[in-house]
Amino acid sequence: MTQGNEPTVRELFDLTGRVAMVTGSTGYLGRSMAAALAEAGARVIVTCIDGELARRTAEALPDPHGVGHKSVVLDHMDNAGPARSFAEAVELAGKIDILVNNGHEPLGRDWTDVTGEQFSRQLANATGYFLLARELRDHVVARKAPASVIMLGSMYGHVASYPECYEGVCPANSVAYQVLKGGVIQMTRHLAVYWARDGIRVNSISPGPFPPAAAPQEMTARLCKKSPMGRIGKPHELRGAVLFLASDASSYVTGHDLKVDGGWTAW
């Protein structure tokens, strides 16, 4: 400890002894965030609907302290899935201290042809986030322990997409997706207020634009032109954000949405 018994910067960001459950941690952004938490010393529970992929991803994560990362099958779109998979994760690791709600079932339909059923199903991603977060809340309250919940929002939870980025190339970013992400950010605020007394911090990260390499090149080029930084984000650029919100470095931060968007929402 430094003079005055204040923690050092290294101590603030250290996750040694903590367990983090990262949903969708086999994906493009989730894998990088899971690796960041692992490098900081956390034991990571990798989740995916594909059990074998989850197992391989967990085995490939950095493990500086030899804690042994684990994996569980999770379908957060199944209302019974969160409770079942969370209980399995606790059985494997003994506890959960950090939850990163990153998993997402995508939707490739824009406002022109999305059906009511598809729209409603897209919003069910938020239901899965809530049910998992509540599982964590009840778990840590029973343990009388603090916890951190991190939700994945989006720049499109704050602003609408530019039509010209998609026209003639691919379907526009889904209206249902934007409604979902706006709702996730508001859910973050709501839970943060109600759970603060329990020692549970709830924050969100709003990335964007972060299209993967498989995205249409023309669309990506148009997104770059709209970005103040003139480029798209890289997965590793979320590592600092997730580590900050998961660790004691953000011990007085709750109900906050951290934008990692290259200045997109600053226009």
MIZANU-231945 format. One record per residue (C-alpha): residue in one letter; x, y, z. Coordinates in pm, whole numbers. Layout:
NODE  rest      xx      yy      zz
NODE     A       X       Y       Z
...
END
This chain:
NODE  rest      xx      yy      zz
NODE     M       0       0       0
NODE     T     112     355     -66
NODE     Q     146     632     193
NODE     G    -185     693     368
NODE     N    -291     331     312
NODE     E    -416     405     -39
NODE     P    -398     111    -281
NODE     T    -142     123    -557
NODE     V    -253     133    -919
NODE     R    -142    -227    -959
NODE     E    -354    -329    -661
NODE     L    -657    -142    -791
NODE     F    -657    -336   -1117
NODE     D    -562    -673    -968
NODE     L    -835    -939    -996
NODE     T    -646   -1216    -819
NODE     G    -886   -1437    -625
NODE     R   -1195   -1327    -816
NODE     V   -1412   -1524   -1055
NODE     A   -1558   -1365   -1368
NODE     M   -1837   -1511   -1578
NODE     V   -1825   -1373   -1933
NODE     T   -2116   -1456   -2161
NODE     G   -2048   -1486   -2532
NODE     S   -1679   -1513   -2447
NODE     T   -1600   -1723   -2754
NODE     G   -1696   -1437   -2987
NODE     Y   -1520   -1148   -3156
NODE     L   -1532    -903   -2865
NODE     G   -1605   -1143   -2579
NODE     R   -1286   -1342   -2626
NODE     S   -1071   -1031   -2592
NODE     M   -1254    -910   -2280
NODE     A   -1231   -1255   -2120
NODE     A    -856   -1260   -2190
NODE     A    -814    -920   -2022
NODE     L    -982   -1040   -1702
NODE     A    -775   -1358   -1709
NODE     E    -450   -1163   -1752
NODE     A    -546    -950   -1449
NODE     G    -565   -1265   -1237
NODE     A    -932   -1359   -1245
NODE     R   -1054   -1712   -1294
NODE     V   -1282   -1692   -1596
NODE     I   -1596   -1891   -1666
NODE     V   -1638   -1899   -2044
NODE     T   -1994   -1941   -2171
NODE     C   -2133   -2029   -2511
NODE     I   -2418   -2232   -2655
NODE     D   -2147   -2457   -2806
NODE     G   -1993   -2650   -2518
NODE     E   -1687   -2770   -2707
NODE     L   -1604   -2422   -2834
NODE     A   -1644   -2287   -2480
NODE     R   -1408   -2552   -2345
NODE     R   -1139   -2479   -2605
NODE     T   -1167   -2106   -2547
NODE     A   -1130   -2146   -2170
NODE     E    -820   -2361   -2216
NODE     A    -664   -2100   -2446
NODE     L    -706   -1806   -2205
NODE     P    -400   -1667   -2028
NODE     D    -360   -1819   -1682
NODE     P     -73   -1641   -1504
NODE     H    -162   -1785   -1161
NODE     G    -268   -2134   -1270
NODE     V    -625   -2090   -1151
NODE     G    -776   -2310   -1423
NODE     H   -1045   -2139   -1628
NODE     K   -1376   -2320   -1673
NODE     S   -1662   -2330   -1923
NODE     V   -2036   -2383   -1915
NODE     V   -2303   -2407   -2181
NODE     L   -2537   -2109   -2171
NODE     D   -2832   -2005   -2384
NODE     H   -2938   -1675   -2233
NODE     M   -3235   -1661   -2474
NODE     D   -3390   -1954   -2288
NODE     N   -3559   -1818   -1975
NODE     A   -3449   -2126   -1780
NODE     G   -3092   -2102   -1910
NODE     P   -2949   -1827   -1687
NODE     A   -3038   -1991   -1356
NODE     R   -2923   -2335   -1470
NODE     S   -2591   -2218   -1615
NODE     F   -2517   -1979   -1330
NODE     A   -2566   -2258   -1078
NODE     E   -2331   -2480   -1278
NODE     A   -2070   -2203   -1288
NODE     V   -2089   -2158    -911
NODE     E   -2054   -2532    -863
NODE     L   -1742   -2535   -1082
NODE     A   -1573   -2226    -939
NODE     G   -1722   -2195    -590
NODE     K   -1836   -1838    -645
NODE     I   -1888   -1561    -902
NODE     D   -1774   -1204    -835
NODE     I   -1795   -1044   -1179
NODE     L   -2052   -1085   -1456
NODE     V   -1998    -955   -1807
NODE     N   -2324    -974   -2004
NODE     N   -2183    -979   -2357
NODE     G   -2361   -1269   -2531
NODE     H   -2592   -1166   -2810
NODE     E   -2823   -1342   -3054
NODE     P   -2800   -1129   -3371
NODE     L   -3074   -1018   -3607
NODE     G   -3012    -945   -3976
NODE     R   -3344    -775   -4050
NODE     D   -3385    -399   -4068
NODE     W   -3705    -195   -4027
NODE     T   -3824    -281   -4379
NODE     D   -3889    -651   -4321
NODE     V   -3845    -742   -3954
NODE     T   -4143    -934   -3820
NODE     G   -4305    -872   -3484
NODE     E   -4181   -1208   -3362
NODE     Q   -3823   -1129   -3467
NODE     F   -3841    -787   -3304
NODE     S   -3964    -934   -2976
NODE     R   -3701   -1207   -2982
NODE     Q   -3424    -950   -3025
NODE     L   -3544    -774   -2710
NODE     A   -3525   -1106   -2526
NODE     N   -3147   -1059   -2517
NODE     A   -3213    -799   -2246
NODE     T   -3425   -1047   -2053
NODE     G   -3132   -1288   -2046
NODE     Y   -2902   -1011   -1925
NODE     F   -3140    -924   -1644
NODE     L   -3196   -1282   -1530
NODE     L   -2822   -1350   -1515
NODE     A   -2758   -1024   -1330
NODE     R   -3024   -1110   -1074
NODE     E   -2869   -1454   -1024
NODE     L   -2539   -1283    -943
NODE     R   -2706   -1032    -713
NODE     D   -2878   -1301    -509
NODE     H   -2559   -1509    -500
NODE     V   -2334   -1233    -364
NODE     V   -2594   -1101    -120
NODE     A   -2610   -1452      29
NODE     R   -2229   -1448      51
NODE     K   -2226   -1089     188
NODE     A   -1974   -1003     -80
NODE     P   -1939    -717    -331
NODE     A   -1974    -769    -705
NODE     S   -1954    -599   -1041
NODE     V   -2198    -641   -1330
NODE     I   -2099    -514   -1674
NODE     M   -2359    -492   -1949
NODE     L   -2276    -453   -2318
NODE     G   -2458    -158   -2467
NODE     S   -2371       6   -2799
NODE     M   -2316     344   -2959
NODE     Y   -2649     259   -3124
NODE     G   -2809     262   -2781
NODE     H   -2738     637   -2778
NODE     V   -2772     753   -3139
NODE     A   -2936     631   -3458
NODE     S   -2729     481   -3738
NODE     Y   -2657     677   -4056
NODE     P   -2866     534   -4344
NODE     E   -2590     612   -4596
NODE     C   -2353     371   -4420
NODE     Y   -2567      77   -4528
NODE     E   -2765     180   -4837
NODE     G   -2687     -35   -5139
NODE     V   -2452    -255   -4937
NODE     C   -2642    -447   -4670
NODE     P   -2947    -419   -4444
NODE     A   -2940    -122   -4210
NODE     N   -2849    -175   -3849
NODE     S   -3158    -330   -3695
NODE     V   -3413    -103   -3529
NODE     A   -3479    -385   -3282
NODE     Y   -3107    -395   -3196
NODE     Q   -3103     -23   -3128
NODE     V   -3412     -47   -2907
NODE     L   -3246    -339   -2726
NODE     K   -2921    -155   -2658
NODE     G   -3096     161   -2543
NODE     G   -3290     -59   -2302
NODE     V   -2977    -233   -2176
NODE     I   -2821     104   -2091
NODE     Q   -3135     210   -1902
NODE     M   -3149    -126   -1723
NODE     T   -2791     -61   -1612
NODE     R   -2896     264   -1447
NODE     H   -3200     108   -1283
NODE     L   -3019    -190   -1133
NODE     A   -2726      26   -1024
NODE     V   -2959     239    -810
NODE     Y   -3148     -52    -657
NODE     W   -2844    -273    -592
NODE     A   -2596     -13    -468
NODE     R   -2698     -77    -107
NODE     D   -2604    -443    -159
NODE     G   -2249    -354    -263
NODE     I   -2314    -442    -627
NODE     R   -2196    -205    -896
NODE     V   -2372    -216   -1234
NODE     N   -2217     -43   -1535
NODE     S   -2221     -80   -1911
NODE     I   -1981     -47   -2201
NODE     S   -2102      94   -2531
NODE     P   -1865      -7   -2811
NODE     G   -1874      98   -3170
NODE     P   -1806      77   -3447
NODE     F   -1640    -267   -3417
NODE     P   -1738    -459   -3734
NODE     P   -1552    -790   -3776
NODE     A   -1334    -867   -4076
NODE     A   -1622   -1060   -4237
NODE     A   -1840    -746   -4254
NODE     P   -1887    -587   -4598
NODE     Q   -1577    -381   -4675
NODE     E   -1775     -97   -4827
NODE     M   -1987     -63   -4515
NODE     T   -1675     -61   -4298
NODE     A   -1520     209   -4517
NODE     R   -1831     424   -4481
NODE     L   -1828     381   -4102
NODE     C   -1466     497   -4096
NODE     K   -1561     815   -4280
NODE     K   -1824     894   -4015
NODE     S   -1593     831   -3719
NODE     P   -1402    1126   -3569
NODE     M   -1098     898   -3540
NODE     G   -1140     781   -3899
NODE     R   -1124     410   -3822
NODE     I   -1310     122   -3663
NODE     G   -1234     -20   -3321
NODE     K   -1017    -323   -3250
NODE     P   -1125    -587   -2997
NODE     H    -827    -526   -2767
NODE     E    -943    -166   -2726
NODE     L   -1222    -294   -2499
NODE     R    -978    -460   -2259
NODE     G    -901    -150   -2056
NODE     A   -1269     -62   -2025
NODE     V   -1379    -402   -1899
NODE     L   -1087    -430   -1658
NODE     F   -1158     -84   -1518
NODE     L   -1525    -158   -1453
NODE     A   -1458    -508   -1316
NODE     S   -1188    -401   -1072
NODE     D   -1152    -181    -765
NODE     A   -1018      91    -995
NODE     S   -1386     183   -1046
NODE     S   -1500     123    -688
NODE     Y   -1697     451    -681
NODE     V   -1847     407   -1029
NODE     T   -2196     265   -1079
NODE     G   -2483     334   -1316
NODE     H   -2232     455   -1576
NODE     D   -2216     380   -1948
NODE     L   -1858     389   -2074
NODE     K   -1849     466   -2446
NODE     V   -1562     312   -2643
NODE     D   -1662     448   -2982
NODE     G   -1379     657   -3123
NODE     G   -1584     970   -3057
NODE     W   -1884     855   -3263
NODE     T   -2143     980   -3012
NODE     A   -1957    1307   -2957
NODE     W   -2069    1450   -3293
END
